Amino acid sequence: MFGNQPYIVAQKVDIRSFFSSKTSVSMKREDKIDPFVSGNKFRKLKYNLLEAKRQGCDTILTFGGAYSNHIAAVASAGNDFGVKTVGIIRGEELINRIQGNPTLVYAKEKNMQLNFITREDYSRKNEPDFIQSLVEKFGVFYLLPEGGTNEFAVKGCTEILTETDQYFDYICTSVGTGGTIAGLIEASLPHQTVLGFSALKGNFQKEIVSEYTNKTNFEITDAYCFGGYAKIDSELICFINKFKATTGIPLDPVYTGKMMFGIIDLLKTGYFKENSRILAIHTGGLQGISGMNQLLKRKNLPQINL
């Protein structure tokens, strides 16, 4: 699947059910690239897989949580690409809950070797001594950081934008580890503003972005993180369900749902210049909805419509 460059054309999104504006909103459905290696995950993995092959590594090791889009994508891509994958999973208690977790079940089906560690050990994932202990356990591997952000990931994400996107005034994306927005900024034109909606509290990703691009035509806001990573409430769930019902476009609750909620709220408050053209990047992540619905059910919250 990595032999061909996917060409995704932006489509106009009818947001009149939420807000009527002269400002146009379009979306790049990067989620349609693949059900599991979708959106920014495809972009981040493309050049990393090629680099692993160049180095002669037959194993990729990476990190993630229980419902990680990254873990699912690496497992799927590795299986298709013919390399072994190892997933270091946060939370040793999950070892007895694999069957109830759609993401981990899928990763195992794609032949990923799952290794569950304590949260304390997981916090050491970037320490050389800890990495060495993993080498001693699993042998030589190609190390892919949590979320997949590195120079090869950023290079892949620059390919999200094409010549047909030069007419947009704003490029909007959800932000996790910062690799996707860094690639978009690097590929953007001087007249464009890249607006990132952080899925986590804070905008620490600015420092990460500065490692990969010298451009400054961007902003990152955490005003729509809904309290932090993977935290959602009834308001966001209702928004996601209404958005799908009125536009036909599914959103995930961790990233793209928060981004679109933020875009529409900023439209209402007059942030965007009148008659401007907004491009939202759908970064995928839909595989995580089933797992999130399990958590929502336990909390007696509404379900996200699949």
Backbone torsions as a table, in degrees:
resi	resn	phi	psi	omega
1	MET	NA	-17.0	-178.0
2	PHE	-89.9	3.3	179.4
3	GLY	-78.2	-24.7	-177.7
4	ASN	-111.9	144.4	178.8
5	GLN	-87.9	113.5	179.5
6	PRO	-66.7	136.9	-179.9
7	TYR	-115.4	105.5	-176.9
8	ILE	-105.0	121.8	-179.6
9	VAL	-93.9	134.9	179.2
10	ALA	-64.9	140.4	177.7
11	GLN	-119.6	144.2	-180.0
12	LYS	-68.9	139.2	179.7
13	VAL	-113.9	125.4	179.1
14	ASP	-84.5	106.4	-177.2
15	ILE	-106.6	17.8	-175.7
16	ARG	-63.2	-21.3	176.7
17	SER	-69.4	-18.1	-179.1
18	PHE	-108.2	-39.1	-176.8
19	PHE	-167.0	136.2	178.4
20	SER	-98.4	122.3	-174.6
21	SER	-148.8	153.9	174.1
22	LYS	-78.7	-11.0	176.2
23	THR	-78.7	130.3	-177.9
24	SER	-93.4	145.4	177.8
25	VAL	-122.3	127.0	176.1
26	SER	-124.8	163.1	-178.6
27	MET	-137.7	140.2	171.0
28	LYS	-95.7	113.5	-176.4
29	ARG	-82.3	68.1	177.5
30	GLU	-64.8	-19.4	178.1
31	ASP	-64.5	-17.0	-177.7
32	LYS	-83.3	-4.5	179.8
33	ILE	-60.0	-43.6	-178.3
34	ASP	-165.5	147.1	-179.0
35	PRO	-61.5	-31.1	-176.4
36	PHE	-116.5	-42.9	174.9
37	VAL	-92.9	66.7	-170.7
38	SER	-109.2	161.3	172.6
39	GLY	56.3	-132.7	-176.6
40	ASN	-68.4	-18.3	178.7
41	LYS	-67.5	-41.6	174.6
42	PHE	-60.3	-47.5	-177.3
43	ARG	-61.7	-42.1	-178.1
44	LYS	-70.1	-33.2	-174.5
45	LEU	-85.2	-25.2	-173.6
46	LYS	-49.9	-61.3	-175.0
47	TYR	-77.9	-23.2	174.8
48	ASN	-67.4	-40.6	177.8
49	LEU	-65.5	-40.7	178.1
50	LEU	-65.4	-37.0	178.5
51	GLU	-68.5	-41.0	177.2
52	ALA	-59.6	-41.8	178.5
53	LYS	-65.0	-41.4	179.3
54	ARG	-61.1	-38.2	179.9
55	GLN	-77.6	-8.9	-180.0
56	GLY	80.1	18.3	179.3
57	CYS	-83.8	132.2	178.8
58	ASP	-104.9	6.7	179.7
59	THR	-136.6	134.7	174.3
60	ILE	-114.5	129.3	177.8
61	LEU	-116.2	135.8	-179.9
62	THR	-149.4	-178.4	-172.6
63	PHE	-128.2	153.7	175.7
64	GLY	-179.3	170.1	179.1
65	GLY	-92.3	-172.7	-172.1
66	ALA	-61.3	-36.0	-175.8
67	TYR	-117.5	27.4	-172.4
68	SER	-62.4	124.1	171.7
69	ASN	-61.6	-36.6	-178.4
70	HIS	-62.9	-44.9	179.2
71	ILE	-61.4	-46.8	179.9
72	ALA	-61.3	-41.7	-178.1
73	ALA	-68.0	-44.0	179.9
74	VAL	-63.3	-42.3	178.9
75	ALA	-60.5	-46.2	-178.1
76	SER	-67.3	-47.5	-178.0
77	ALA	-65.4	-41.5	179.0
78	GLY	-62.2	-41.1	178.9
79	ASN	-62.8	-43.1	179.7
80	ASP	-69.9	-33.9	-174.9
81	PHE	-85.7	-11.0	177.9
82	GLY	81.8	30.9	175.5
83	VAL	-122.1	152.4	177.0
84	LYS	-74.5	150.7	177.5
85	THR	-131.8	142.6	176.7
86	VAL	-124.8	128.0	178.3
87	GLY	-111.3	117.8	175.4
88	ILE	-90.4	111.5	-169.4
89	ILE	-103.3	131.4	179.4
90	ARG	-72.5	119.6	177.1
91	GLY	110.1	95.2	-177.2
92	GLU	-66.3	-20.5	-179.7
93	GLU	-68.0	-17.4	-177.3
94	LEU	-72.0	-14.4	-178.1
95	ILE	-59.1	-27.2	179.2
96	ASN	-97.1	5.9	-177.5
97	ARG	-123.3	18.2	-175.8
98	ILE	-59.7	-45.3	-174.4
99	GLN	-63.0	-23.4	178.6
100	GLY	-92.8	6.9	-176.6
101	ASN	-118.2	109.3	-176.1
102	PRO	-59.5	-36.6	-178.2
103	THR	-67.6	-46.4	-178.4
104	LEU	-70.1	-36.4	175.7
105	VAL	-60.6	-44.4	179.9
106	TYR	-63.7	-43.4	-179.7
107	ALA	-60.4	-41.5	178.1
108	LYS	-65.5	-39.7	179.1
109	GLU	-61.8	-28.3	178.6
110	LYS	-92.9	17.9	172.0
111	ASN	70.7	21.7	173.6
112	MET	-76.4	134.9	174.9
113	GLN	-85.1	116.0	-177.0
114	LEU	-95.1	134.1	178.8
115	ASN	-130.0	114.9	-174.7
116	PHE	-95.0	130.7	-178.8
117	ILE	-130.5	163.2	179.5
118	THR	-67.9	159.3	177.3
119	ARG	-63.4	-31.9	177.8
120	GLU	-64.4	-47.0	177.6
121	ASP	-64.9	-37.1	-178.9
122	TYR	-61.6	-33.9	180.0
123	SER	-66.6	-13.3	-180.0
124	ARG	-97.1	12.0	-170.6
125	LYS	-60.0	-19.8	-179.8
126	ASN	-101.3	1.3	-178.2
127	GLU	-82.1	133.6	-178.1
128	PRO	-55.0	-40.8	-178.8
129	ASP	-63.8	-39.2	179.6
130	PHE	-68.9	-41.8	178.0
131	ILE	-60.8	-40.5	179.2
132	GLN	-62.9	-37.0	178.3
133	SER	-64.7	-30.9	177.5
134	LEU	-72.9	-36.4	176.1
135	VAL	-62.4	-41.8	179.5
136	GLU	-64.9	-29.9	-178.2
137	LYS	-85.3	-40.9	-172.2
138	PHE	-111.3	-5.4	-176.4
139	GLY	85.7	-174.0	-178.6
140	VAL	-67.2	135.8	179.7
141	PHE	-145.1	163.8	172.0
142	TYR	-90.4	118.3	-175.2
143	LEU	-86.5	122.8	176.6
144	LEU	-115.5	121.0	-175.6
145	PRO	-66.9	164.0	176.3
146	GLU	-56.3	131.3	-178.1
147	GLY	83.0	-16.0	174.1
148	GLY	83.1	5.1	-174.7
149	THR	-78.5	121.0	170.0
150	ASN	-160.8	-172.4	-175.1
151	GLU	-62.2	-34.3	-179.7
152	PHE	-72.6	-34.5	176.9
153	ALA	-66.1	-44.3	179.4
154	VAL	-62.3	-41.9	177.0
155	LYS	-57.5	-43.6	178.9
156	GLY	-63.9	-37.8	-177.4
157	CYS	-73.1	-19.7	174.7
158	THR	-65.2	-21.5	-176.6
159	GLU	-83.5	-1.4	175.6
160	ILE	-64.8	-41.6	-179.6
161	LEU	-88.0	139.3	178.0
162	THR	-126.9	-180.0	-178.8
163	GLU	-58.7	-30.9	-178.0
164	THR	-69.9	-10.9	-178.6
165	ASP	-96.8	4.6	-176.1
166	GLN	-68.7	-15.6	-176.5
167	TYR	-86.1	-7.8	-179.8
168	PHE	-80.4	144.4	180.0
169	ASP	-90.7	-32.4	-179.1
170	TYR	-127.7	135.1	172.7
171	ILE	-113.0	118.6	-176.5
172	CYS	-112.7	139.8	178.5
173	THR	-149.9	154.1	170.4
174	SER	-76.7	157.3	-175.5
175	VAL	-132.0	128.0	174.3
176	GLY	-116.1	-89.0	179.8
177	THR	-86.4	-13.2	173.8
178	GLY	105.5	-7.8	-177.2
179	GLY	-67.9	-41.8	-177.9
180	THR	-64.8	-48.3	-178.5
181	ILE	-66.5	-32.3	177.6
182	ALA	-62.1	-42.9	178.1
183	GLY	-65.4	-40.4	179.2
184	LEU	-65.6	-41.1	178.7
185	ILE	-62.4	-45.5	-178.7
186	GLU	-62.1	-32.8	-178.3
187	ALA	-88.8	-10.5	-175.2
188	SER	-74.6	163.4	179.1
189	LEU	-100.0	160.7	-175.3
190	PRO	-55.5	-33.1	-176.8
191	HIS	-80.9	-5.6	-175.5
192	GLN	-98.2	143.5	172.9
193	THR	-108.6	128.2	177.4
194	VAL	-98.3	120.3	-175.9
195	LEU	-112.8	119.5	-178.8
196	GLY	-105.2	136.0	178.8
197	PHE	-108.5	104.4	-176.0
198	SER	-69.0	133.4	176.1
199	ALA	-83.7	-5.1	-179.0
200	LEU	-121.4	163.6	174.2
201	LYS	-68.5	137.0	178.2
202	GLY	93.8	167.7	177.0
203	ASN	-127.8	43.1	179.4
204	PHE	-60.0	-17.5	-177.2
205	GLN	-64.8	-16.6	178.0
206	LYS	-57.6	-38.7	179.4
207	GLU	-66.6	-38.4	179.0
208	ILE	-66.8	-43.1	179.3
209	VAL	-57.5	-41.7	-177.3
210	SER	-64.4	-17.2	177.8
211	GLU	-76.0	-19.5	-172.6
212	TYR	-117.6	-11.3	179.2
213	THR	-153.2	148.5	177.0
214	ASN	-94.8	-4.8	-178.1
215	LYS	-71.9	148.7	-176.6
216	THR	-123.2	14.0	-177.4
217	ASN	-84.8	53.8	-177.8
218	PHE	-149.1	160.2	173.7
219	GLU	-137.7	149.6	174.2
220	ILE	-129.6	126.8	179.5
221	THR	-121.3	143.3	174.3
222	ASP	-109.4	17.1	-176.8
223	ALA	-66.2	-14.8	-177.2
224	TYR	-122.9	31.6	-179.8
225	CYS	-85.0	-6.8	177.9
226	PHE	56.0	36.9	174.5
227	GLY	99.9	-11.3	178.5
228	GLY	141.2	-177.2	-174.9
229	TYR	-62.9	129.1	177.6
230	ALA	63.9	12.4	176.6
231	LYS	-94.2	130.6	179.6
232	ILE	-141.6	167.3	177.5
233	ASP	-139.2	-178.0	-176.3
234	SER	-61.4	-34.5	-179.6
235	GLU	-62.6	-44.7	-179.9
236	LEU	-68.8	-39.4	178.6
237	ILE	-61.4	-45.9	179.2
238	CYS	-62.6	-38.2	178.0
239	PHE	-63.4	-47.4	-179.4
240	ILE	-60.4	-43.0	-179.9
241	ASN	-67.2	-39.8	178.8
242	LYS	-67.7	-39.8	-179.3
243	PHE	-61.6	-42.6	178.7
244	LYS	-67.4	-40.9	-178.4
245	ALA	-64.9	-35.3	-174.9
246	THR	-94.7	-23.9	-177.9
247	THR	-114.9	-18.4	-176.3
248	GLY	81.7	6.7	-176.5
249	ILE	-106.6	119.0	176.7
250	PRO	-78.2	143.3	177.3
251	LEU	-122.6	148.3	175.6
252	ASP	-91.5	153.8	-174.1
253	PRO	-80.0	-17.0	-176.0
254	VAL	-87.3	-36.0	-174.2
255	TYR	-122.9	-73.3	-170.0
256	THR	-67.5	-29.7	177.6
257	GLY	-62.8	-43.7	179.3
258	LYS	-67.4	-38.3	178.2
259	MET	-61.4	-49.5	-177.4
260	MET	-67.7	-36.2	174.9
261	PHE	-58.6	-43.7	-179.6
262	GLY	-66.8	-41.5	180.0
263	ILE	-60.0	-46.8	-177.8
264	ILE	-67.6	-38.1	177.4
265	ASP	-65.2	-39.1	178.1
266	LEU	-68.6	-31.3	173.4
267	LEU	-62.8	-43.1	-179.1
268	LYS	-65.1	-33.8	-177.2
269	THR	-89.7	0.1	175.8
270	GLY	81.9	20.3	-179.7
271	TYR	-64.9	-43.4	-177.1
272	PHE	-83.2	141.9	178.4
273	LYS	-65.9	142.4	-179.8
274	GLU	-61.0	141.3	-179.5
275	ASN	69.9	10.6	177.6
276	SER	-78.8	165.2	-177.2
277	ARG	-117.4	123.7	-176.0
278	ILE	-109.0	133.8	173.6
279	LEU	-116.2	118.9	176.8
280	ALA	-100.5	136.0	179.6
281	ILE	-98.7	118.8	175.9
282	HIS	-84.4	107.4	-173.1
283	THR	-89.6	11.6	176.4
284	GLY	86.6	-140.8	178.6
285	GLY	84.1	8.5	-175.3
286	LEU	-69.5	-21.1	179.9
287	GLN	-62.2	-23.2	-177.1
288	GLY	-80.1	-6.8	-175.7
289	ILE	-64.6	-41.0	-178.8
290	SER	-59.6	-44.8	178.2
291	GLY	-65.9	-39.2	178.1
292	MET	-64.2	-38.1	178.9
293	ASN	-62.6	-32.6	175.6
294	GLN	-62.3	-43.4	179.1
295	LEU	-66.8	-40.5	-179.7
296	LEU	-64.3	-37.8	179.4
297	LYS	-62.4	-41.1	179.9
298	ARG	-67.1	-25.3	-179.8
299	LYS	-95.9	5.9	-178.4
300	ASN	57.7	37.8	176.5
301	LEU	-103.6	160.5	179.5
302	PRO	-60.6	156.7	178.3
303	GLN	-90.7	151.4	173.1
304	ILE	-85.4	128.4	-177.1
305	ASN	-69.7	126.0	179.0
306	LEU	-87.9	NA	NA
